[in-house]
Amino acid sequence: MNKYFVPNRIEFAITYLCNSQCRHCQRDDAEKARYPDHVDKKLAGEIVREVGKKHHPESVMTFGGEPLLYPDIVCAIHDEGRKSQIPVNS
């Protein structure tokens, strides 16, 4: 990190898995197979804590194929954001 790179939002693609078959999806099955099923919950929490402490971002965002296939991970990331005093945008 340097003075020219200051993150204002932490973003996590929770998973590339999805329960839909959208024609507009940019991820084919072969590409999805190259990645783990989901992000590591413990590592994501550590990232939120460390980035939050050092850079005071404005928000945390979760997205992906269908992030709510893993609601425990989504909730853990946003809970850690609140604990780290990252503002909640409504």
N, CA, C and O of each residue as an XYZ file, in Angstrom:
360
protein
N       0.840     -1.179      0.000
C       0.000      0.000      0.000
C       0.885      1.242      0.000
O       1.965      1.264      0.589
N       0.402      2.250     -0.665
C       1.108      3.520     -0.657
C       0.098      4.655     -0.612
O      -1.109      4.412     -0.570
N       0.572      5.871     -0.620
C      -0.336      7.007     -0.466
C      -1.275      7.179     -1.654
O      -2.258      7.913     -1.553
N      -0.998      6.528     -2.763
C      -1.846      6.642     -3.943
C      -2.911      5.556     -4.017
O      -3.826      5.636     -4.836
N      -2.795      4.556     -3.174
C      -3.772      3.480     -3.148
C      -4.397      3.422     -1.763
O      -3.803      2.902     -0.818
N      -5.595      3.959     -1.659
C      -6.315      3.945     -0.397
C      -7.688      3.329     -0.670
O      -8.533      3.964     -1.301
N      -7.918      2.104     -0.204
C      -9.210      1.463     -0.491
C     -10.352      2.156      0.238
O     -10.275      2.404      1.441
N     -11.417      2.467     -0.505
C     -12.574      3.076      0.149
C     -13.718      2.079      0.309
O     -14.730      2.382      0.941
N     -13.549      0.871     -0.274
C     -14.547     -0.183     -0.082
C     -13.835     -1.538     -0.137
O     -12.920     -1.745     -0.933
N     -14.279     -2.449      0.726
C     -13.784     -3.819      0.708
C     -14.851     -4.653      0.000
O     -16.019     -4.630      0.388
N     -14.449     -5.387     -1.039
C     -15.396     -6.195     -1.796
C     -14.996     -7.674     -1.771
O     -13.818     -8.008     -1.897
N     -15.976     -8.542     -1.610
C     -15.754     -9.977     -1.637
C     -16.709    -10.633     -2.617
O     -17.924    -10.466     -2.505
N     -16.175    -11.376     -3.576
C     -16.986    -12.276     -4.399
C     -17.077    -13.569     -3.593
O     -16.144    -14.372     -3.597
N     -18.170    -13.765     -2.918
C     -18.328    -14.884     -1.992
C     -18.164    -16.222     -2.704
O     -17.499    -17.125     -2.195
N     -18.769    -16.347     -3.875
C     -18.727    -17.593     -4.641
C     -19.013    -17.303     -6.103
O     -19.620    -16.285     -6.437
N     -18.580    -18.190     -6.960
C     -18.985    -18.114     -8.364
C     -20.106    -19.111     -8.636
O     -20.628    -19.171     -9.749
N     -20.475    -19.891     -7.631
C     -21.575    -20.837     -7.780
C     -22.898    -20.096     -7.815
O     -23.042    -19.021     -7.232
N     -23.851    -20.681     -8.503
C     -25.152    -20.046     -8.623
C     -26.183    -21.117     -8.907
O     -25.869    -22.147     -9.504
N     -27.412    -20.880     -8.481
C     -28.476    -21.839     -8.720
C     -29.326    -21.464     -9.932
O     -30.401    -22.028    -10.133
N     -28.855    -20.523    -10.732
C     -29.553    -20.108    -11.951
C     -28.724    -20.477    -13.176
O     -27.556    -20.850    -13.064
N     -29.332    -20.368    -14.316
C     -28.664    -20.647    -15.588
C     -28.858    -19.443    -16.515
O     -29.342    -19.597    -17.636
N     -28.488    -18.265    -16.060
C     -28.716    -17.040    -16.826
C     -27.911    -17.037    -18.128
O     -26.727    -17.374    -18.129
N     -28.540    -16.665    -19.207
C     -27.863    -16.618    -20.507
C     -26.784    -15.547    -20.540
O     -25.811    -15.665    -21.284
N     -26.951    -14.523    -19.752
C     -25.989    -13.410    -19.762
C     -24.800    -13.631    -18.827
O     -23.909    -12.784    -18.758
N     -24.773    -14.760    -18.104
C     -23.688    -15.014    -17.155
C     -22.348    -15.084    -17.885
O     -22.229    -15.717    -18.934
N     -21.354    -14.430    -17.317
C     -20.024    -14.389    -17.918
C     -19.135    -15.532    -17.438
O     -18.000    -15.649    -17.898
N     -19.608    -16.362    -16.544
C     -18.812    -17.463    -15.990
C     -19.348    -18.789    -16.517
O     -20.491    -19.152    -16.241
N     -18.542    -19.498    -17.257
C     -18.962    -20.827    -17.688
C     -18.507    -21.859    -16.656
O     -17.731    -21.539    -15.756
N     -18.988    -23.088    -16.786
C     -18.699    -24.123    -15.794
C     -17.206    -24.405    -15.657
O     -16.720    -24.643    -14.551
N     -16.478    -24.381    -16.766
C     -15.031    -24.649    -16.707
C     -14.325    -23.571    -15.901
O     -13.421    -23.868    -15.119
N     -14.727    -22.340    -16.084
C     -14.095    -21.247    -15.330
C     -14.459    -21.335    -13.849
O     -13.605    -21.126    -12.988
N     -15.720    -21.643    -13.548
C     -16.144    -21.771    -12.153
C     -15.376    -22.872    -11.431
O     -15.104    -22.764    -10.236
N     -15.031    -23.922    -12.153
C     -14.328    -25.064    -11.552
C     -12.908    -24.711    -11.130
O     -12.313    -25.424    -10.321
N     -12.355    -23.627    -11.661
C     -10.985    -23.227    -11.312
C     -10.891    -22.594     -9.930
O      -9.794    -22.460     -9.388
N     -12.013    -22.206     -9.359
C     -12.026    -21.490     -8.087
C     -12.615    -22.363     -6.982
O     -13.371    -23.292     -7.263
N     -12.272    -22.069     -5.725
C     -12.911    -22.791     -4.618
C     -14.407    -22.453     -4.587
O     -14.841    -21.467     -5.182
N     -15.175    -23.271     -3.897
C     -16.622    -23.034     -3.830
C     -16.981    -21.693     -3.212
O     -17.973    -21.077     -3.600
N     -16.178    -21.233     -2.249
C     -16.489    -19.981     -1.562
C     -15.228    -19.423     -0.912
O     -14.221    -20.118     -0.778
N     -15.301    -18.159     -0.512
C     -14.166    -17.545      0.175
C     -14.048    -18.141      1.572
O     -15.020    -18.666      2.116
N     -12.878    -18.058      2.135
C     -12.624    -18.554      3.479
C     -13.147    -17.529      4.489
O     -12.698    -16.382      4.508
N     -14.091    -17.947      5.323
C     -14.740    -17.033      6.264
C     -13.741    -16.411      7.241
O     -13.800    -15.210      7.501
N     -12.845    -17.201      7.771
C     -11.871    -16.692      8.746
C     -10.925    -15.686      8.088
O     -10.665    -14.622      8.651
N     -10.414    -16.011      6.911
C      -9.515    -15.105      6.207
C     -10.226    -13.806      5.828
O      -9.649    -12.725      5.944
N     -11.468    -13.911      5.377
C     -12.228    -12.703      5.019
C     -12.388    -11.793      6.233
O     -12.251    -10.575      6.118
N     -12.675    -12.377      7.395
C     -12.798    -11.579      8.618
C     -11.503    -10.876      8.973
O     -11.513     -9.713      9.375
N     -10.382    -11.581      8.824
C      -9.070    -10.973      9.095
C      -8.803     -9.814      8.140
O      -8.281     -8.778      8.552
N      -9.154     -9.981      6.885
C      -8.953     -8.911      5.897
C      -9.774     -7.690      6.271
O      -9.270     -6.567      6.239
N     -11.033     -7.900      6.623
C     -11.888     -6.765      7.011
C     -11.298     -6.053      8.222
O     -11.242     -4.824      8.246
N     -10.859     -6.804      9.225
C     -10.272     -6.185     10.423
C      -9.034     -5.369     10.087
O      -8.918     -4.214     10.496
N      -8.114     -5.964      9.345
C      -6.844     -5.286      9.047
C      -7.031     -4.072      8.137
O      -6.485     -3.002      8.406
N      -7.796     -4.235      7.071
C      -8.025     -3.092      6.170
C      -8.824     -2.017      6.890
O      -8.552     -0.827      6.736
N      -9.807     -2.435      7.676
C     -10.601     -1.467      8.435
C      -9.761     -0.659      9.403
O      -9.942      0.551      9.540
N      -8.840     -1.337     10.076
C      -7.982     -0.671     11.059
C      -7.025      0.321     10.395
O      -6.810      1.417     10.911
N      -6.458     -0.058      9.267
C      -5.420      0.758      8.630
C      -5.955      1.828      7.693
O      -5.348      2.890      7.559
N      -7.101      1.560      7.032
C      -7.518      2.452      5.956
C      -8.911      3.048      6.113
O      -9.284      3.920      5.329
N      -9.681      2.616      7.084
C     -11.001      3.174      7.371
C     -11.878      3.294      6.114
O     -12.309      4.391      5.761
N     -12.139      2.166      5.444
C     -12.964      2.225      4.231
C     -14.389      2.680      4.536
O     -14.828      2.671      5.687
N     -15.095      3.073      3.491
C     -16.459      3.586      3.629
C     -17.514      2.488      3.659
O     -18.622      2.710      4.147
N     -17.179      1.291      3.137
C     -18.183      0.236      3.106
C     -17.556     -1.133      2.833
O     -16.395     -1.253      2.442
N     -18.380     -2.154      3.055
C     -18.038     -3.535      2.729
C     -19.131     -4.035      1.791
O     -20.315     -3.807      2.037
N     -18.735     -4.717      0.714
C     -19.700     -5.216     -0.258
C     -19.481     -6.713     -0.479
O     -18.343     -7.167     -0.603
N     -20.567     -7.469     -0.529
C     -20.479     -8.886     -0.856
C     -21.321     -9.139     -2.101
O     -22.431     -8.623     -2.233
N     -20.777     -9.938     -3.007
C     -21.472    -10.265     -4.249
C     -20.949    -11.602     -4.729
O     -20.266    -12.303     -3.983
N     -21.252    -11.959     -5.932
C     -20.748    -13.212     -6.488
C     -21.784    -13.848     -7.374
O     -22.719    -13.192     -7.832
N     -21.617    -15.104     -7.609
C     -22.626    -15.843     -8.353
C     -23.947    -15.711     -7.617
O     -24.846    -15.000     -8.066
N     -24.065    -16.388     -6.498
C     -25.190    -16.231     -5.577
C     -24.634    -16.293     -4.171
O     -24.537    -17.371     -3.584
N     -24.261    -15.120     -3.614
C     -23.605    -15.103     -2.305
C     -24.438    -15.716     -1.185
O     -23.881    -16.228     -0.214
N     -25.755    -15.671     -1.303
C     -26.580    -16.193     -0.222
C     -26.690    -17.709     -0.230
O     -27.460    -18.276      0.545
N     -25.926    -18.376     -1.100
C     -25.738    -19.816     -0.933
C     -24.914    -20.074      0.325
O     -24.931    -21.175      0.876
N     -24.190    -19.040      0.775
C     -23.351    -19.121      1.979
C     -23.684    -17.948      2.917
O     -22.844    -17.075      3.136
N     -24.904    -17.927      3.470
C     -25.310    -16.787      4.303
C     -24.435    -16.600      5.537
O     -24.258    -15.471      5.996
N     -23.884    -17.685      6.086
C     -23.033    -17.551      7.267
C     -21.775    -16.747      6.949
O     -21.302    -15.981      7.790
N     -21.233    -16.912      5.753
C     -20.032    -16.163      5.364
C     -20.384    -14.700      5.134
O     -19.670    -13.806      5.589
N     -21.487    -14.456      4.425
C     -21.926    -13.073      4.165
C     -22.153    -12.350      5.491
O     -21.677    -11.230      5.676
N     -22.867    -12.976      6.402
C     -23.155    -12.352      7.699
C     -21.878    -12.122      8.503
O     -21.729    -11.078      9.138
N     -20.958    -13.083      8.482
C     -19.704    -12.937      9.229
C     -18.886    -11.759      8.703
O     -18.300    -11.012      9.487
N     -18.843    -11.591      7.398
C     -18.081    -10.477      6.809
C     -18.699     -9.143      7.212
O     -17.985     -8.229      7.627
N     -20.008     -9.025      7.094
C     -20.657     -7.757      7.451
C     -20.630     -7.505      8.956
O     -20.525     -6.356      9.386
N     -20.724     -8.555      9.758
C     -20.582     -8.396     11.216
C     -19.200     -7.854     11.562
O     -19.066     -6.970     12.408
N     -18.179     -8.387     10.905
C     -16.819     -7.912     11.158
C     -16.672     -6.460     10.716
O     -15.967     -5.682     11.358
N     -17.328     -6.097      9.631
C     -17.316     -4.703      9.193
C     -17.913     -3.772     10.237
O     -17.369     -2.702     10.510
N     -19.042     -4.187     10.823
C     -19.651     -3.366     11.885
C     -18.738     -3.268     13.102
O     -18.582     -2.192     13.680
N     -18.138     -4.384     13.488
C     -17.214     -4.383     14.626
C     -16.012     -3.473     14.361
O     -15.457     -2.871     15.279
N     -15.626     -3.388     13.096
C     -14.479     -2.552     12.718
C     -14.891     -1.111     12.445
O     -14.089     -0.305     11.973
N     -16.147     -0.794     12.744
C     -16.692      0.553     12.607
C     -16.677      1.056     11.159
O     -16.499      2.247     10.905
N     -16.866      0.141     10.229
C     -17.034      0.522      8.829
C     -18.509      0.880      8.677
O     -19.373      0.090      9.057
N     -18.813      2.058      8.128
C     -20.217      2.490      8.037
C     -21.091      1.493      7.282
O     -20.646      0.823      6.350
N     -22.349      1.417      7.714
C     -23.326      0.584      7.038
C     -24.121      1.505      6.114
O     -24.755      2.457      6.570
N     -24.083      1.216      4.820
C     -24.837      2.020      3.849
C     -26.196      1.407      3.648
O     -26.320      0.192      3.499
N     -27.209      2.231      3.644
C     -28.571      1.705      3.435
C     -29.083      2.081      2.077
O     -30.207      1.728      1.722
